[in-house]
Amino acid sequence: MIPASAEAHHDVWLGTPDGIGWTLQRFTHRRESRYDVVEERATWEPRQSMGAVADATGRVKVFGGRLDIEAAEGTSD
């Protein structure tokens, strides 16, 4: 069960090869088909409780997760 204080996010971070430094990534989003906005969030819905795995090269891949609304309603896996 996820604590009530947990928050879902949709930010994306890029790590340096040694894993010491991290940079928050910025994305361009089209608004109302008229103008672009650059924001520090991805286009997908905020998620939490995602899985992660490191491959043979040391790259971490994050996948899955639950939408914030699912956690708020108290659903479980």
Stockholm file with secondary structure:
# STOCKHOLM 1.0

chainA/1-77         MIPASAEAHHDVWLGTPDGIGWTLQRFTHRRESRYDVVEERATWEPRQSMGAVADATGRVKVFGGRLDIEAAEGTSD
#=GR chainA/1-77 SS CCCTTCCCBCCCEEECTTSSCEEECCEEEEETTTEEEEESSCSSCCEESCEEEECTTSCEEEECCEEHHHHHTTCCC
#=GC SS_cons        CCCTTCCCBCCCEEECTTSSCEEECCEEEEETTTEEEEESSCSSCCEESCEEEECTTSCEEEECCEEHHHHHTTCCC
//
